[in-house]
């Protein structure tokens, strides 16, 4: 199982439907070792952030269950491949949702699709999962978590070196926006500070190359 250097704990475990624990068990057993960012810790992190939003926005228990299912399932497709993993997640998890109606499953599908970049959430529930998925962009643990993503990108050939990685981070941060009012108020400032630091780093790197 791919993982970060620490193990996260799922908060409010009893609130999660039985299928969530089934999905988490499968992720723990089946996620490839080379996934240093899209690992079990990431799924738990996203789920914990969703749990906060559920309380903050006073989401009903019925909808909260659907958000929790989508949170633990949104990267299930990474068991197979990164490409179109959202659709693979939806397809692979659907047979596990025998206790849910077609309407509820459609909501779960929409929640998972809302995490696809560029994010285009259509309602508050999708905004919650979208912002939870990228919550770390505005947190102090960004350097540690992003290092895992850098290692993944190296593995898949998305980037070749740290200069490529710096460019990818800058372009992504410049194009990203949070959606919920809470994230805008509590994550945007730190994200902008991060972007400013990376831009300065890129500028300094460019100057040093010219000098040499």
N, C-alpha and C positions, 0 to 999 in steps of 0.2 A: 504493500500500500504506500503510495506517495504521501509525504507528510512534511510539515514544517518542523522546526526544532522543538516545539512544545506541543502538548496535547490539550485541546480545548474541551470544555465540558458543556453539554447541552443544558441550558437553563430551562426551568419549568417543565421538566420531562413529562410529568403526568398529564400536561395539557395536550400532548401530541397524540393524534390518533395512532392506533396500532400499526397501520401501514407505514407510518413514518419510521418507526423503529425497524421494520422489515427492510425498508430502503436504505437506512443508515447501516444496517448490518451488511447488506450486499455491497455498498460502497466501500466499507472497511475491508472486505475480503477481495474485491475485484478491481479497485482502481489501480492503474499501473504505477510502478515505483518512480517513473520519471516525471510524474505530476507533482511538482514541488509547490505549486500554487493552487491548482484545481484539485485539491486533496480533501480528505475528510474534514480537516480543520476549517477549510474555507466554507464548506457546507454548514458546519456547526456555527461558524461565525455569522453567516448570513441568516441562519435560523434564529440566532440569539438577537440579532438586530431587528428582525421581523417581530420577535416576541415583544421587544420594547415598543415598536410602532403600534402593535395590536393594543397594548395598554394605553399608549399615549392618545390614540385616536378612538378609543372605546369601541373597537370592532366587535361585532356580535360573535358569539361562540361558533355559530355555523360558518360564517365567512372566515373566522380565525383558523378553523380547521383546514379550510381550503388553502389559505395562505401558508400554513405550516407544511402542508403536503408539498406545495409547489416549491417552497424553500429547500426542503431536503432533497427534492427530485430534480431541481433545475439544471444540475450538471451531471446527472446520471449518464447522459450520453457520452461523457468523457471516458467511460469504461471501454468504449469502442473506438472513438476518434474525436478530435476536436472539431472537425468540420461539420457544420450543421448539427452540433450536439444538442441544441435546444429541441429540434424536431425528433431527434433520436431519443432524447429523454422522454418526450411526450409519448412516443410510440411504445417504448419499453416499459414505462410505468403504467400505462393504461390498463393492461390486464390485471394489475394488482388492485384496481379501484372498483372491485365488484360491489362494494357496499354504497357506492355513490351513483347518483342519477346522471343522465347524459348532460343535463344543465350544469351540474356541479363539476363534472369532468371538463366541460367546455370552459368554465371559469379557471380551473387549474391550468388548462392548456394556454389560455390567454396570459396568465400570470407568468408561466415559464417563458413564453414567447417575448414577454416584455423585457426580459433580461438580455435579449439579443442586441448587440451593438451595431449601429447606433440605436439607443433605446428610444422607444416610442410608446410609452404607457398611455392607455386610453381612459383610465379611471384611477381613483385613489388607491385601490388595492394593488393595481399594477405599478403605480408610483412607489408604493411601499417596497415591493420586491425589487424593483429597479434600483432604488436608492440603497437598499440593504446590500445588494450584490456588489455595489461599488462604494460602500460606506468608508472603506479604508483610505480612499483618496483624500479624505479630509480628517484623517486621524494621525496621531503621532507614531503609530506602528507601521506607517506606510513603508519606510525603508526596509524593514525586515520582511514584510509580506511581498513587496515588489521584487525583492531579490529572488524569491521563489518563482515569480513570473518570468524574470530574466532568464533563469535556468531553463524553464520550459521553452521559452522562445529560442534559446540557443539549441536545445535538443531538436526542435522542429524546423530549425533553419530560418525562422522569422527574422532573426538578427544574427549578425556575425561577430559583433564585438560591442564594447561598452559605448562607443560613439553611436552606433546604430540604435542601441537601447535608449540612449539619452534622447535621440531624435524621436523615437516612438513615444516615449513618455510625454514629451513636450506637445507633440501633435495630438495625442489623446486627451491630455488635460485641457488643451485649448478648445477642443471640440465638445468636451463633456459639460453637461449641466445637471444639477440635482433637480428633483421634481417636487418633492413634498416641501411644505412650508418649514417643517422642522429641520430637514437637511439643509435647506437654503440658509437658515438662520444659524445652524450649528456646525456645518461642515464646509461651507463655501469659503470662509476666510482662510482656514488652514490650507485648503486646497490651492487657493491663490498664492499663498505664501510659498508653498511647495513649487508651484509653477515658476514663480519669480526666482527661486533659488536655482532651479534647473536651467532657466534662461541665462542666468549669470554664469553658470557653469559652462554652458555651451558657448557663450561669448568669450569667456576666458580661454577655453580650449581652442577656439578659432584664432584668437590673437596669438597664442603660443605656437600654433602651426605656421602662421605667417612669419613669425619671428625666426623660426627655425629654417 
